[in-house]
């Protein structure tokens, strides 16, 4: 944080020390590894911030692996292939 690597930063008392990434995930997303109905915005109202994309990817993988149900993968596309016989009306 900042340009002084020896600088000591005081974190708010609401931030807990976690020994593992799993502990961090469970402290932010309470009972993520327990199956029950949650409020609609349970995941979107909480965040884990990280400075590196590699860390974000690893945290996401760990969090997804904590869910008890089978994952559902939704595929996305960022272009539409045009065919000669295709109509050019998109909805």
C-alpha positions as CSV (number, residue, x, y, z in Angstrom):
1,X,0.0,0.0,0.0
2,X,1.6,3.2,-1.1
3,X,5.3,3.6,-1.8
4,X,6.7,2.7,1.7
5,X,6.9,-1.1,2.0
6,X,7.6,-0.8,5.7
7,X,4.5,1.2,6.4
8,X,2.1,-0.4,8.9
9,X,-1.6,-0.2,8.0
10,X,-4.3,-0.5,10.6
11,X,-7.2,-2.5,9.4
12,X,-10.7,-2.0,10.8
13,X,-11.6,-4.3,13.7
14,X,-14.3,-5.9,11.6
15,X,-11.6,-7.5,9.4
16,X,-10.5,-10.8,10.8
17,X,-7.2,-12.6,10.3
18,X,-7.8,-15.8,8.4
19,X,-5.3,-18.6,8.2
20,X,-6.5,-20.0,4.8
21,X,-8.3,-18.8,1.7
22,X,-11.2,-21.1,2.7
23,X,-11.4,-19.3,6.1
24,X,-11.5,-16.0,4.3
25,X,-14.2,-17.2,1.9
26,X,-16.3,-18.5,4.7
27,X,-15.9,-15.3,6.8
28,X,-17.2,-13.2,3.9
29,X,-19.8,-15.7,2.5
30,X,-21.2,-17.2,5.7
31,X,-22.2,-20.8,5.4
32,X,-21.4,-21.0,1.7
33,X,-20.6,-24.7,2.2
34,X,-24.1,-25.5,3.7
35,X,-27.0,-26.1,1.5
36,X,-30.1,-23.9,2.3
37,X,-32.1,-21.2,0.6
38,X,-30.4,-17.8,0.6
39,X,-31.6,-14.3,-0.1
40,X,-31.5,-13.1,-3.7
41,X,-28.5,-10.8,-3.2
42,X,-26.4,-13.1,-0.9
43,X,-23.4,-13.3,-3.2
44,X,-23.6,-9.8,-4.9
45,X,-23.6,-7.9,-1.6
46,X,-20.2,-9.3,-0.5
47,X,-16.8,-8.9,-2.1
48,X,-13.2,-10.2,-1.7
49,X,-10.8,-7.7,-3.2
50,X,-7.5,-8.7,-4.7
51,X,-4.8,-6.9,-6.6
52,X,-3.9,-9.8,-9.0
53,X,-6.0,-11.6,-11.5
54,X,-4.3,-14.9,-10.6
55,X,-5.4,-14.5,-7.0
56,X,-8.9,-13.7,-8.1
57,X,-9.1,-16.8,-10.2
58,X,-7.8,-19.0,-7.4
59,X,-10.2,-17.5,-4.9
60,X,-13.1,-18.0,-7.3
61,X,-12.1,-21.6,-7.9
62,X,-11.9,-22.3,-4.2
63,X,-15.3,-20.6,-3.5
64,X,-17.0,-22.5,-6.4
65,X,-15.6,-25.8,-5.0
66,X,-17.2,-25.1,-1.7
67,X,-20.8,-25.2,-3.1
68,X,-22.5,-28.6,-2.4
69,X,-24.5,-28.8,-5.6
70,X,-23.3,-29.6,-9.1
71,X,-22.1,-26.5,-11.0
72,X,-24.1,-25.1,-13.9
73,X,-22.0,-23.6,-16.7
74,X,-23.6,-20.9,-18.8
75,X,-21.9,-20.3,-22.1
76,X,-21.7,-16.9,-23.7
77,X,-20.9,-15.6,-27.2
78,X,-19.6,-12.3,-28.3
79,X,-20.4,-12.6,-32.0
80,X,-23.0,-14.0,-34.3
81,X,-22.0,-16.1,-37.3
82,X,-23.8,-15.1,-40.5
83,X,-24.8,-17.7,-43.0
84,X,-25.9,-17.0,-46.6
85,X,-29.4,-18.3,-45.9
86,X,-29.7,-16.5,-42.6
87,X,-32.3,-13.8,-42.1
88,X,-30.8,-10.6,-40.8
89,X,-33.4,-10.0,-38.1
90,X,-32.1,-10.5,-34.6
91,X,-34.2,-10.4,-31.4
